[in-house]
Amino acid sequence: MNSVDQMATAKLRKTYRTLQKKGRKERYLDSQDERKVRVALLSVASNAALVVLKVAAGLTIGSVSILSEALHSVVDMLAALIAFFAVKVAGKPADESHPFGHTKVENISGTAEALLIFAAAGWIILDAVKNLVSAAPLEDVSWGVAVMLVSCAVNVFVSGMLFRVGKETGSVALQADAWHLRTDVHTSAAVMLGLGAIWLGDIFFPGLDLRWIDPVVAIAVALLIVKAAIQLTVESARDLIDVSLPKEEEEEIRKHIKAFAPTIRGFHKLRTRKGGTVRFVDFHVRMDASMSVDESHRVADMITCSIKQHYPGTLVTIHIEPCNCSKGMEESCGCILSDAEKRDALTKCQEQAGT
């Protein structure tokens, strides 16, 4: 091993020790699972309370838009229950039957939540059209406005928590549940504005019939729900069909690999995917053909630690290949050496070959 390789190896060993210490954050993955379960349970409880409140208000004043919102909250509650059980199952460790873990349960739950949203939107539209043809009188609209205001405030708070924990832990199920509630904020605000218009119309224009606003707002609510369902379906289905990680994430992974040049001379066949909160990364690296198995394995461990430090919980698989002078000149090998390092590697290959 020449002086350049010796210096690089010493640097890698030092980096390896540092990354091993920093790698302790992997131990916090269990606590992250606990956070996910707690915030999912909070979502279930808040949605259950809002269902009761909206049903009571909708039946009392006879508002189809509030009742449609109550159904929306029922769907949100079911979605929250699905998310709750999904994050519990997804947090289970890999076993003999599921060697890659249970993380895709979160993606399945996201798809199930989307189907529930589509069903709820269809029911809302049918009921709203029926009430648009024969609008029923509304009683004590001010109470309905107050209930919608409370719904907005509760869902802004809970969805904010879901978004924060979902993004920090990479949970698809929690982020899907957060989008559910954020949509509910918008639809509740729309219902509140519609009821407010009817309420003010009764005060300032008592002879003007504004009851049509209530079912029209309900239809608008349903269309917003359909839009959210389409977005959720696309997001949850991406990982089920093993779509590659976003380009910016793949580029970050490439940077971590390239940082180990010239000890590694090239890499290729990079493949990435994601299941639930876990990223899967595999690629081939080329190393000096004279490097020992122990040394090459140690370098592979260092690369793995580096990637995991940036993306905790990532499962990294590295295939090690020998790099000789002929392959080093091929573009397909993914060489990352500078021109000077290539010349040095070529000279070394020739010396080893006795030419």
C-alpha positions as CSV (number, residue, x, y, z in Angstrom):
1,M,0.0,0.0,0.0
2,N,1.5,3.3,-1.1
3,S,1.7,6.5,1.0
4,V,-1.5,7.9,-0.5
5,D,-3.5,4.8,0.3
6,Q,-2.0,4.7,3.8
7,M,-3.0,8.3,4.5
8,A,-6.5,7.6,3.1
9,T,-6.9,4.5,5.2
10,A,-5.8,6.3,8.4
11,K,-8.3,9.0,7.7
12,L,-11.0,6.4,7.0
13,R,-10.3,4.7,10.3
14,K,-10.6,7.9,12.2
15,T,-13.8,8.7,10.4
16,Y,-15.1,5.3,11.2
17,R,-14.6,5.7,14.9
18,T,-16.3,9.1,14.9
19,L,-19.2,7.8,12.9
20,Q,-19.6,4.8,15.3
21,K,-20.0,7.3,18.2
22,K,-22.5,9.4,16.2
23,G,-24.3,6.3,15.1
24,R,-25.8,6.0,18.6
25,K,-28.8,7.9,17.2
26,E,-29.9,4.6,15.8
27,R,-30.8,3.6,19.3
28,Y,-33.4,6.4,19.3
29,L,-35.4,4.7,16.6
30,D,-37.5,2.8,19.2
31,S,-38.3,6.1,20.9
32,Q,-39.3,7.5,17.5
33,D,-41.8,4.7,17.1
34,E,-43.2,5.5,20.5
35,R,-43.6,9.1,19.4
36,K,-45.4,8.0,16.3
37,V,-47.9,5.9,18.3
38,R,-48.6,8.6,20.8
39,V,-49.3,11.3,18.2
40,A,-51.5,8.8,16.2
41,L,-53.5,8.1,19.3
42,L,-54.0,11.9,19.9
43,S,-55.4,12.1,16.3
44,V,-57.9,9.3,17.0
45,A,-59.1,11.0,20.2
46,S,-59.5,14.5,18.7
47,N,-61.4,13.1,15.7
48,A,-63.7,11.1,17.9
49,A,-64.5,14.3,19.9
50,L,-65.1,16.3,16.8
51,V,-67.5,13.6,15.3
52,V,-69.7,13.9,18.4
53,L,-69.7,17.7,18.3
54,K,-70.4,18.0,14.6
55,V,-73.2,15.4,14.6
56,A,-74.9,17.1,17.5
57,A,-74.6,20.5,15.8
58,G,-75.7,19.2,12.3
59,L,-78.8,17.4,13.7
60,T,-79.7,20.4,15.9
61,I,-79.7,23.1,13.2
62,G,-80.4,20.7,10.2
63,S,-77.3,21.6,8.3
64,V,-76.2,19.2,5.6
65,S,-72.8,20.9,5.3
66,I,-72.1,20.3,9.0
67,L,-73.3,16.7,8.7
68,S,-71.0,16.2,5.7
69,E,-68.2,17.6,7.8
70,A,-69.2,15.1,10.6
71,L,-68.9,12.3,8.0
72,H,-65.5,13.8,7.0
73,S,-64.4,13.6,10.6
74,V,-65.7,10.0,10.8
75,V,-63.4,9.2,7.8
76,D,-60.6,11.1,9.5
77,M,-61.1,9.0,12.7
78,L,-61.0,5.8,10.7
79,A,-57.9,7.1,8.9
80,A,-56.4,7.9,12.3
81,L,-57.2,4.4,13.6
82,I,-55.6,2.9,10.5
83,A,-52.5,5.1,10.9
84,F,-52.3,4.2,14.6
85,F,-52.3,0.4,13.9
86,A,-50.0,0.9,10.9
87,V,-47.3,2.7,12.9
88,K,-47.5,0.0,15.6
89,V,-47.1,-2.8,13.1
90,A,-44.5,-1.0,11.0
91,G,-42.4,-0.5,14.1
92,K,-42.0,-4.3,14.6
93,P,-38.5,-5.6,13.9
94,A,-37.8,-7.8,10.9
95,D,-38.5,-11.5,11.4
96,E,-38.1,-14.8,9.5
97,S,-41.3,-14.2,7.5
98,H,-40.6,-10.5,6.9
99,P,-36.8,-10.2,6.5
100,F,-37.1,-6.6,5.3
101,G,-39.4,-5.6,8.1
102,H,-43.0,-4.4,8.2
103,T,-42.5,-0.8,7.1
104,K,-44.7,-1.0,4.0
105,V,-47.7,-1.4,6.2
106,E,-47.6,2.4,6.4
107,N,-47.9,2.7,2.6
108,I,-50.8,0.2,2.6
109,S,-52.6,2.3,5.3
110,G,-52.1,5.4,3.2
111,T,-53.8,3.8,0.2
112,A,-56.7,2.5,2.4
113,E,-57.1,6.0,3.8
114,A,-57.4,7.4,0.3
115,L,-60.1,4.9,-0.6
116,L,-62.1,6.0,2.5
117,I,-61.8,9.6,1.4
118,F,-63.2,8.9,-2.1
119,A,-66.2,7.0,-0.5
120,A,-66.9,9.9,1.8
121,A,-66.7,12.5,-0.9
122,G,-69.2,10.5,-3.1
123,W,-71.7,10.3,-0.2
124,I,-71.4,14.1,0.5
125,I,-72.1,15.0,-3.1
126,L,-75.2,12.8,-3.4
127,D,-76.6,14.1,-0.1
128,A,-75.8,17.8,-1.0
129,V,-77.5,17.5,-4.4
130,K,-80.6,16.1,-2.8
131,N,-80.7,19.0,-0.3
132,L,-80.0,21.5,-3.1
133,V,-83.2,20.4,-4.8
134,S,-85.2,20.7,-1.6
135,A,-83.3,22.9,0.9
136,A,-84.4,22.4,4.5
137,P,-84.6,25.4,6.9
138,L,-81.7,25.9,9.3
139,E,-82.1,26.5,13.0
140,D,-79.7,28.6,15.2
141,V,-76.9,28.9,12.6
142,S,-74.6,30.7,15.0
143,W,-74.0,27.4,16.9
144,G,-72.9,25.7,13.7
145,V,-70.4,28.6,13.1
146,A,-69.0,28.1,16.6
147,V,-68.6,24.4,16.2
148,M,-66.8,24.8,12.9
149,L,-64.4,27.4,14.5
150,V,-63.6,24.9,17.3
151,S,-63.0,22.2,14.6
152,C,-60.6,24.4,12.7
153,A,-58.6,25.2,15.9
154,V,-58.3,21.6,17.1
155,N,-57.3,20.3,13.7
156,V,-54.7,23.0,13.1
157,F,-53.0,22.0,16.3
158,V,-53.2,18.2,15.8
159,S,-52.3,18.2,12.1
160,G,-49.3,20.4,13.0
161,M,-48.1,17.8,15.5
162,L,-48.7,15.0,12.9
163,F,-46.8,16.8,10.2
164,R,-43.8,17.5,12.6
165,V,-43.5,14.0,13.9
166,G,-44.3,12.5,10.5
167,K,-41.5,14.5,8.8
168,E,-39.0,13.9,11.6
169,T,-39.6,10.1,11.5
170,G,-40.3,9.8,7.8
171,S,-43.7,8.2,8.6
172,V,-46.0,8.0,5.5
173,A,-49.0,7.1,7.6
174,L,-48.7,10.1,10.0
175,Q,-48.1,12.5,7.1
176,A,-51.2,11.1,5.3
177,D,-53.2,11.5,8.5
178,A,-51.9,15.1,8.8
179,W,-53.1,15.9,5.3
180,H,-56.5,14.4,6.2
181,L,-56.8,16.9,9.1
182,R,-55.4,19.8,7.2
183,T,-58.0,19.2,4.5
184,D,-60.6,19.1,7.3
185,V,-59.4,22.6,8.4
186,H,-60.0,24.0,5.0
187,T,-63.4,22.3,4.6
188,S,-64.5,23.3,8.1
189,A,-63.5,26.9,7.3
190,A,-65.6,26.8,4.1
191,V,-68.6,25.4,6.0
192,M,-68.1,28.1,8.7
193,L,-68.1,30.9,6.0
194,G,-71.2,29.4,4.3
195,L,-73.1,29.2,7.5
196,G,-71.9,32.7,8.5
197,A,-73.3,34.1,5.2
198,I,-76.7,32.5,5.9
199,W,-76.6,33.8,9.4
200,L,-75.8,37.4,8.3
201,G,-78.4,37.1,5.5
202,D,-81.1,36.3,8.0
203,I,-80.1,39.3,10.1
204,F,-79.7,41.9,7.3
205,F,-81.8,40.5,4.5
206,P,-84.6,38.5,6.2
207,G,-86.6,38.1,3.0
208,L,-83.6,36.6,1.0
209,D,-83.4,32.8,0.8
210,L,-79.7,31.8,1.2
211,R,-80.3,28.2,2.2
212,W,-78.8,27.0,-1.1
213,I,-75.4,28.1,0.1
214,D,-75.3,25.2,2.6
215,P,-75.4,22.3,0.1
216,V,-73.3,24.2,-2.4
217,V,-70.6,24.5,0.2
218,A,-71.0,20.8,1.0
219,I,-70.2,20.0,-2.7
220,A,-67.2,22.3,-2.6
221,V,-66.0,20.4,0.5
222,A,-66.4,17.1,-1.3
223,L,-64.3,18.3,-4.3
224,L,-61.5,19.4,-1.9
225,I,-61.7,16.0,-0.3
226,V,-61.4,14.2,-3.7
227,K,-58.3,16.3,-4.5
228,A,-56.7,15.3,-1.2
229,A,-57.5,11.7,-1.9
230,I,-55.8,11.8,-5.3
231,Q,-52.7,13.3,-3.9
232,L,-52.6,10.8,-1.0
233,T,-53.1,7.8,-3.4
234,V,-50.1,8.9,-5.5
235,E,-47.9,9.4,-2.5
236,S,-48.7,6.1,-0.8
237,A,-48.5,4.1,-4.0
238,R,-45.0,5.4,-4.9
239,D,-43.2,3.3,-2.3
240,L,-45.5,0.2,-2.9
241,I,-44.1,0.0,-6.4
242,D,-40.5,0.7,-5.3
243,V,-40.0,4.1,-6.9
244,S,-36.4,5.4,-6.4
245,L,-35.7,7.9,-3.7
246,P,-36.0,11.6,-4.7
247,K,-33.1,12.9,-6.8
248,E,-31.9,15.2,-4.1
249,E,-31.6,12.2,-1.6
250,E,-29.8,10.1,-4.2
251,E,-27.4,12.9,-4.9
252,E,-26.7,13.2,-1.1
253,I,-26.0,9.4,-1.0
254,R,-23.6,9.8,-4.0
255,K,-21.7,12.5,-2.1
256,H,-21.3,10.2,0.9
257,I,-19.8,7.5,-1.3
258,K,-17.5,9.8,-3.3
259,A,-16.1,11.2,0.0
260,F,-14.2,7.9,0.4
261,A,-12.1,8.3,-2.8
262,P,-9.4,7.4,-3.6
263,T,-9.7,4.4,-1.3
264,I,-12.7,3.4,-3.3
265,R,-12.0,3.9,-7.0
266,G,-15.5,3.9,-8.4
267,F,-19.1,2.9,-7.8
268,H,-22.0,2.0,-10.0
269,K,-25.4,0.2,-10.1
270,L,-26.9,2.5,-7.4
271,R,-30.4,1.4,-6.6
272,T,-32.7,3.0,-4.0
273,R,-36.2,2.6,-2.7
274,K,-38.3,3.3,0.4
275,G,-40.8,1.3,2.5
276,G,-42.6,3.2,5.1
277,T,-39.9,5.1,7.1
278,V,-37.0,2.9,6.0
279,R,-34.8,3.6,3.0
280,F,-33.1,0.8,1.1
281,V,-29.8,1.5,-0.7
282,D,-27.6,-0.9,-2.6
283,F,-24.7,-0.3,-5.0
284,H,-21.3,-1.8,-6.2
285,V,-18.0,-0.3,-5.3
286,R,-14.6,-0.9,-6.9
287,M,-11.5,-1.1,-4.7
288,D,-7.8,-1.9,-5.1
289,A,-7.6,-5.6,-6.1
290,S,-4.7,-6.0,-3.7
291,M,-6.7,-4.8,-0.7
292,S,-7.4,-7.5,1.9
293,V,-10.9,-8.8,2.5
294,D,-10.7,-7.4,6.1
295,E,-9.7,-3.9,4.9
296,S,-12.3,-3.8,2.1
297,H,-15.0,-4.9,4.5
298,R,-14.0,-2.2,6.9
299,V,-14.3,0.5,4.2
300,A,-17.7,-0.8,3.3
301,D,-18.8,-0.5,6.9
302,M,-17.5,3.1,7.0
303,I,-19.5,4.0,3.9
304,T,-22.6,2.4,5.5
305,C,-22.1,4.4,8.7
306,S,-21.7,7.6,6.8
307,I,-25.0,7.1,4.9
308,K,-26.8,6.0,8.0
309,Q,-25.6,9.1,9.9
310,H,-27.4,11.3,7.4
311,Y,-30.4,9.0,6.9
312,P,-30.9,7.0,10.2
313,G,-32.4,3.5,9.8
314,T,-31.3,3.1,6.2
315,L,-30.5,-0.5,5.1
316,V,-27.3,-0.4,3.0
317,T,-26.1,-3.3,0.9
318,I,-22.6,-2.9,-0.8
319,H,-21.1,-5.3,-3.3
320,I,-17.3,-5.0,-3.5
321,E,-15.5,-5.5,-6.8
322,P,-11.8,-5.5,-7.5
323,C,-10.5,-2.6,-9.6
324,N,-7.7,-3.4,-12.0
325,C,-6.2,-1.2,-14.7
326,S,-8.3,-2.4,-17.5
327,K,-11.6,-1.8,-15.7
328,G,-10.3,1.4,-14.3
329,M,-10.2,2.8,-17.9
330,E,-13.9,1.8,-18.6
331,E,-16.6,4.5,-18.2
332,S,-19.1,1.9,-17.0
333,C,-17.1,1.3,-13.8
334,G,-18.2,4.6,-12.4
335,C,-14.6,5.8,-11.7
336,I,-14.4,8.7,-9.3
337,L,-10.6,9.1,-9.3
338,S,-8.9,12.2,-10.5
339,D,-6.5,12.0,-13.5
340,A,-3.5,11.9,-11.2
341,E,-5.1,9.1,-9.1
342,K,-6.0,7.2,-12.2
343,R,-2.3,7.4,-13.4
344,D,-1.2,6.2,-10.0
345,A,-3.6,3.3,-10.0
346,L,-2.6,2.3,-13.5
347,T,1.1,2.3,-12.5
348,K,0.3,0.2,-9.5
349,C,-1.7,-2.3,-11.6
350,Q,1.2,-2.6,-14.0
351,E,3.7,-3.1,-11.2
352,Q,1.6,-5.9,-9.7
353,A,1.2,-7.5,-13.2
354,G,5.0,-7.4,-13.5
355,T,5.0,-5.3,-16.7
